[in-house]
Amino acid sequence: MWIDFRTLKEQISLQDVLAYYGIVLHGQGQERVGTCPIHHGDNRTAFHVNLAKNRWYCHTRCGGGDVIDFVAKKEMCTLREASLWLLEHFGQARDKTLKSHSTMPLANMANYPYLRERRITSETVSCYGITYTPLGVCIPLRSPNGNSLGILHRATAEGLPRYRFPAGFLKRDFLYGADRVEPDATTLIVVEGCFDLFRLFQAGLISVVALMGSRATSSQLAGVRRLAKHRVVLCLDGDRAGISGAQQIAAQLGTDREVIVISPPWGQDPADLTEAEVIDLLAPAVHAPINAQPRLQLVRG
């Protein structure tokens, strides 16, 4: 992909990038100062920004430059990788030379090839606020109370990391979809990834969270316990990592609630299934009467 670096630096504001990272600086007019967000030193005036010139400088150790230089330093990547990062995060730049990176109207999002291949519907796109650039899909991350935590980028362009979380984001403390779990739900379903969750949503299952992996940290387990009133259904990927992870999580959850482990057919993820197959797989466990005595049950695997 050819990148017009000059246009990129002109069209993307350093102030917007600093705001994306949650960096707070002090000052009036076009000059801002603060602690360096790159090396995180103790000097509260080491980092200077000139908003008019769209440039920054660290007087302690990091040097300075433009918006591309800042991202390269912050993300510890090459200038080209930093430029791709900027295009992916700020693809709405208005210059005609970057018009191919503008976002598509919401109604047409499901027609984006990658979303179409994953069989993601317009309703799912709308409910979960999914957007995209030609470099990948953008999935908003939210805390259990609905506050924004940034954007997860699922790259579809070659040469980029498959998944990229916001800088400083603690995946180990996070359950994707926790903000949408029904407060009166008796059963919580746990899957590995957000696209697994999207498939279950399209099958009519709302109280679902994704670990973003096949293992659960103590923080994630605590979150599952808070959200699951009576029953937890673990439906991780149908491979060794998924089956092993589900069994380990089931053992870690203890015996204070009913835990059911269900595995998709070998080699498949929940996202690979049709909505009808999801219902056939999960409905018996989700709608079964709650057991008076909590227990661990392996249904398929």
N, C-alpha and C positions, 0 to 999 in steps of 0.2 A: 504494500500500500504506500503510495506517494503521499507525503505530508508537507503541507506548506507551513513551515515553521514560523515564518515571519507573520503570516496572517493569524496563526494560532496565538502567538504572543500578543498580537494587537486586539484580538477579539475576546480573549478570556481574561477576566479581571483577577489580579492577584488577591484583591479583597474578597472576592467570591470564593476562591480556593481556601484562603485562610478561614473563612466562615464555615466552609465544609468541614474542615478539621476541628472546628470548635475553638480556634485560637483567638484569644482576646488580647488586643493591644490597647495602648493608651496614647492620648495625644489629641491635638486639635488640627483642623485644616487637613492638609495632604500628608502630614508626617505622623507616623505612628511608631511607638517603641514598646519593647517588652522583653520577657525572657525568651531566649532562642528556642523555638519549637523543634529544632533539628537535633541539637546536642543536649538540650534541657539543662543548661547550666544554672547557676545561682544569680548571675548578673541580670537585674531586672531591666536594664537599658541596653543590653548587648545587641538586641535584634531591632533593626531599623527598617521601616517600609516607607517608600514614597509612592503614594497612591496615584499621583498625577503621572509619574514616569512608569508606574507598574513594575517597580523594582524593589529589591530587598538587599540587606547586607547584615551579616553577623560580624561584629567587631572582635569577637573572641576567638573563633576557630573555623567557622564554616564558610567564610567567603561570602559571595553574593551573586546576584544575577537577576534573571527574569523569572516569569512564572514557570517555565519549563525547567530551569535550573533548580527552582525551589522543590518541585515535585520529585525531580531526580534525586536530590539530597534527602528529602523526607522519606521517600519510598526505597532509597538505596538501589536505584536502577539506572539504566542508560538514558540518555536524552531521548532516544527514539521511544523507549518504553514509557518514559514520562509523557511524551506527546500522545501516545496511544491512550494512556490513562486519562489525560485531559479530554481527549475526544470522547472517550467512553463516558466520563462523568459530566462533561459540559458540552455535549454534542449539539446543543441548541445554538451554538455560535452563529451569528446572523450573516456573516460574509458569504457571498455566493460561492467562493471556492470551498466552503465547508458545507454547502447546502445538502450534500448527500448524507450528512450526519444528523440532519434534523429528525425529530421524532415523528412517528406516523400517528394520524388521528386515532383516538381510542377505539372507535368502532371498527377500525381495520387491523387492530393489533393481532387478532387471532389469525389473520392472513399472513403474518410474518412467517417465512418458511420454517424456522426452527420451532416456533410455537405450533404451527400446523403439523409438523412431524411428531411433536409430542402430544398431539390431540388436545391442546389446551383451548377451551372455549372462550368466547367473548365475555361470558358471565364471570368466569374465573379471572380473566384479565382485569375486569372492572372491580371485582370484589377485593382483589389483593393488590391493586394498584400497579400492575406490571407494565413497564415501559421497555423500550429498547433503542439501541443504536445499531448500525451495521456491525459493530464489534461484539455485540452480545445483548443478553436480556438483563434488565435491571429490576430487581425485586426488593421492595422496601422492607426493612427490618423494624419491628416494633416491640416495645416492652410489653409485659402483661397488661399494663394500664393504658396502652395505646400510644405511648410517646415514641417519636421517631428515633431510631438508633443508627440511621444511615441506610446505605444501599448495598445489597449483595449483587455482584455482577457475575453472571454466568456467561463466559466468553464463548462466542461461536466463530470468531476470527482465528486464523492460524497464528501460532507463535505467542499466544497469551496464556497465562495460567487459567485453568478451567474454571475455578471459582476464586473470587477475590472479595474479601470482606473489607469493610472500612478500616482505616488505620486506627489502631488502638481498640478495636472491637474484641471483646472476650467471648469467643464462641463457646468456651467451656461453661459459661454461665447462662447460656441462651437456649430457649425452646422456641423454635419458629412456630407461629400460629397460636401461642398462648393467649394472645389478646382477643382471639375469636372463639375460645372455648366457651360453651354454654354454661352459665353459672349453676343451672339445675341439672346438668348432665350426670347420670349415674356411672357412665363408662367413658374412659379416656383412651383413645387409640394413639399409640406411639409408633412412628415410622422413622426412616432414616433421613430422607431428603425432602425439600420443599415440593419437588415435582411428584413425589409419592403422595404428599398431602393434597396437592391439586387434584390428583386422580380420585382420591377418596371424597373430596369436596364435590366433585362432579357426580359422584355416586350417591350424594345426599348425606354424607357423614361429615358433621361440622366439628365435633369435639375431637380434634386431631392435633397433635404437635409433632414436630420433626426435630430430631437430635442433631442433624447435619453431620451424621457419622454413625458408626455401628457400635459405639461405646457411649456410656453415660457417665458423666462426672458426678461427684457428690452433690454439686450445686444443681445439676439437671435433675438428679433423683429427687432432691428436695422439692423442686418445682413440680415434678410429676405427682408427688404425694399431696401437694397443696391443691392441685387441679383435679385429682382423681378421688371422688367421694367414696366409691365402693369397688370399682373394677378397673383394672388396667389391661388393655389388649395390646400386646407387643407384636407388631407385624413389620419386621425388618426385612431386608433383602433375602432372597432365596439362594444364598451362597454360604460358604463356610463362615465368613466374617459376620454375616447377618444372623445366622442361626446361633453361632457361639455368643455373639453380643447379646441377643435376646435372652438366652439362657442365663448369662451372667447378670443381666439387669434384673431378671425375674428373681434370682437368688438375692440380689442386693436390696430389692424392695421389701423383702421380709414377708411376714405372714399376717400383716394387719389389714390386708385387703385381698380380694380375689385377683389373681394374675393369670391371664391366658396368653400363651405363646402360639401364634399362628404364622406359618411360613408360606409364602407364595410357592408355586412350582419351582423346582430347582433351576437356578440360572436366571430367574426373573425377579424384577423389582415390582412393588405394587404399581408403579407408574407404567409398567409394561402391560398391565392387564386392562381389559375393557371395564366400563362401569358395571356391566352385568356380572362379569367375573369377580369384581371387587365385592359386590353385594353377596354373591354366592359364597365367597370365602369368609366374609366377616359378619354378615347379618346374623347367623345363628348365635355367635358369641355376644354380639352387641345387644341383641334383643332377648337373650335368655334371662330367666329370673335370677335375681341376685342370690347367691348362696348364703345361707345363714352362717356357715363356717368358712372363712377365707381359705383359699387353697390355690395351689399352682397347677395349671392344667396345660398340657401340650396337645394341641388339637391336630396340627399338621406340621411336619418337619422331618 
